[in-house]
Structures are given as C-alpha cells and as structure tokens.
C-alpha cells in the first residue's frame, strides 16, 4: 500500500512509529476531508494552527494569476505582493511587518537558485532535529511529485500531525515547520490544478528564510519567490 509506506516515511522523519491502523485512520480522515470539496477551494487541515499561511499564499498568487504584472524585476514583484497582502488583513494575519522591499536580495537568491534549501537551513537558528526533519520532508515531497494530490495530501497531513505531537521541537520551530507544510500543501494543490511544475524545496526555503519574521512575512516571501520563478524573473 503506497499511501501507508509514504506515511511511514514521513513519520520516520519525526522519530514516530506508525501502525497500519493509524495509517488507515489517516486515510479515512483524508477521504472525509477530500470528498465533496471543489478542487479550486483548496484542501485545508484545521488541525494545523498555521493553516492560514498556505491559504493566503494561494490567494495572493490566484489574485495575480490573470493580472498583467507589468513588472520585470524582483523588486517589482515584491511591491505587488506587499500590495495584495495588505488588502487581506481581515483574514487575521498581522501583515504590518517589514515590507518585502527590504528582502529583495533574499528573494532574488531564492528565485535564481543561487541559494538552496540546504544553505537556508544551514543559516537557520533552528535546532539540528528540526533542520533534518524539514530537509527530509522536502525530499519526500520531491519523491511524490508525479503522484496524485490525494497521496501528497495524506503525506503532508501525516507530517503535520507528527510535528504537532512531537516533543522534540520548540514552539517556534513547530510554527515554522507547520507554516512550511501548509504552504506546500496549498501550493501543490494549486499547481496540480493548474498543471504547473512545482518545486517544493524552493517554497520551503522561502518560508524558513523568514523564520524570524511573522507568519505573514513568511508566506509573502514564498509567494514572491513563486511569482518570480513562474514569470522567469531572476533579478
């Protein structure tokens, strides 16, 4: 059973054992949550306290999907993302943090590939366990790239559940890890729906690079990097 094997792989990254019964319960929960939903509505995980990170990330990208950006620079993309995010404060996110204009060099480095997830994690203040878990999560998502969204969704919520239940990570580490998982879960759904290629490690790197900032800053970083890469903007 491929789903069960992937759940085992994801949970092994957290040092958590998983029985067939536990995997079956997760699969059952997936069917309940998945059934009856419109693909365009996204697929939330209410158990993840950082779930809104991925939702707003997709809202920003979808709002600009058919919009003529008329910008050809990373700085221009950063300004557009700041503008769109500012109109969505009612969601409950505190978007009054440092604007993305102050982080153009970081966005550029992630967009042009000169800085990888490995380097972002090396510079992170998170502990070795959290870094290893995030790296393993990114690798497992790459392995699932051609699989159905159902399988990917199940693997991600298994990872989120493991992070929530683990005592090995600090509250701050969990916040970043869960925000990254949420952005991946929503962005994969969006890219599968729109038949786009997806680069999980880049999305995760963008979230982790904003670990010292607010949740809003993290998702804006991820959205800006995604827009740059989708539009071929590298400087």
N, C-alpha and C positions, 0 to 999 in steps of 0.2 A: 504494500500500500504506500504509494509515493507520498501522499499527504502526511502519513504517520512518520515516515522516515525524515521528512523535512522538519516536522515538529520536533523530532528528537534532535536533529542537527541544531536547530535554533536554540532549544533549551539547553543543549550541551554547552553552548557558549556562555551560559549563566551558571553552570555547575548544578543544574536541576535535573533530576531523574523524572522520567515520564512513563506512565503505564499506558497500555493500549486503551484502557477505559478512559483515562484522562484525555487522550487524543481523540477518542470517539466523542467525548463530551464537547470538545472544542469544535469538532466537525459539525456536531448537531447545532451548536450555537451559531456557527457560521451560516448554516442553511436558514435558520430563523432570521438572522440579520440580513442575509443576502436576498432572500425571497421577497418579492413584492416591491422591491426598490427599483427606481429608474436608474439606469447607469449614469445619467447625467447628474444625478443628485449626489453622487459620491457615496462612500461607504464609511460611516463613522464608527468609532469604537468608544462608546460612552465611558468605558472603564478607564480610558486613558485621560488623565486630567489635563494633558496638553493637546487634546484632540483638535482644538480650535486652530492650532498652528497650521496644520495641513489644510484645513478648510479655508482659512483666509489666504493662504498661499495660492490655492487654486482659484479663489475668487479674483485675486489680483491678476493672475495670468489669463483667466477667462474674460475679464473685463477688457483686456487689451488684445484679445485674440483677433478681432476684426478691425482693430484700430490702426490707422496709418501712423506709426510712431514718429516718422519724420526725424528720427534721431539716428545718428551713425556712430555714436560714441558711448562708452561705458558710463561716463558722467551723465549723458542724456538719459540713458536707461535708468540710472539711479534716481534722477529727478522725477521721472514718470512714475516709478514705483512708489516713491515718497508721496506723490500727489494722490495716487489711487488709494494707498493705505490710509491716508489722512481722512478720506471720506467714509471709512468703515470703522470708525472708533466705536460706534454703537454696539458692535459685536462684544465689546467688553475688554478689548485689549488696550493697554496703555501705549499708544503709539507716539507719545510725546518725547521719545528718546532722541539721541543724536541722529541727525539725518544721514542718509546713505552717502551724501556728498563727501563726508569725512572718511568714507571707507572705499572710495573708488580704487585705490591701489590693490586692496584685498580682493575686490570683486574682479578686477582685471586679471589678477594672478590665477584666480579660480576659473575664470572664463576662458583664458588662453591655455590652461593646463600646465602652467609653469609651477603651480603649487598643487600637490596632490593631497588626498585624504591622509596619507601616511605622514606628510610633513605637517599638516594641520594638527594631527593627533600628537606629534612629537612636541609641538609648541603649546599644547593644551595643558591646563592646570589640573586636569582630571587625573585620577589615580591609574596605575597600570591595569587594574582589573577592568575598569570602565573603558579604557582605551582599547584593550584587547577585545572586549565584548562588542564595541562599536565596529571595530575592524572586521571581526568575524561576521557580524550582521551584514555589513556591506558586501562581503564576499559571497555570503549565502544568497543575497538578493541578485547578485550578478549571475549566479548559477541558475536562478529561476527566471531569467529574463525572457525566455521564449514560452514559459508556461502560462496557463490561463490565470486570469485575475483571481479566480476563486482560490487557487492554490497559493498564490502570492499573498492574498489577504489572510488566509489561515496562518501562514508562516509568520506574518507580521504581528498579528494579534497574539500569537503564542509568545513571540519575543517580548511584546509589551507586557503581557501577563507575568512573564518571568522577571522582568525588570521591576515591576511593581512589588512582587513578592520577595525579591532578594533583599537580604540584609547586608550585602557586600558593597553596596553603593551608597554614597551620601545623597541627601535630598537634592543638592544642587546637581550632582551627576545624573540622577534619575530625571530631573527636569529636562536637561539637555538631551539625554538618550530618548526620552519619550517624545520630545518635540521632533527630533530627527526621524523617529519611526513614523510619527503622524504625517510629516511632510512626505516621506517616501510612500506611505500608504495612499495618500490622496494624489500625489503626482503620478504614481504608476497607473492609478485608475484613469486619470486624465489622459495620459499618454497612450494607454491601451485603447481608450475610447476614440481618440483622435488619430490612431495608427501612427504614432510618433516613436522614434527611438528614445530610450531613456537611459540615463547614466546615474545610477543610484549613488555611487561614491561621491560624485560632484555635489549632489543635493545634500548628502550627509555632511560633507566637508563645509559647505556653506553654513549649515546650522551650527556645527561645532565651532566654527570660527567666530561665531557671535555668542559664545557661551557666557561671556562676562556681561552681556547686554540683556535687555528684556526679551521676552518671547517675541514681541513684535519685530525687534531688530533682527532676530534670527530668521524669521520667515521672510522678511523683506530682503535679506541677503540672499536667501535661497531663490526667491522669485526673480531678483535682479540677475543672478548668475544664469538661471534658466532662460530668461529672455535674451540675454547676450548670446548664449550658445545657440538658441533656436533661430536667431536672426543673423548669426555669423559675425557678431560684433566682438572684437577681441582687444580693442584699445580705445 
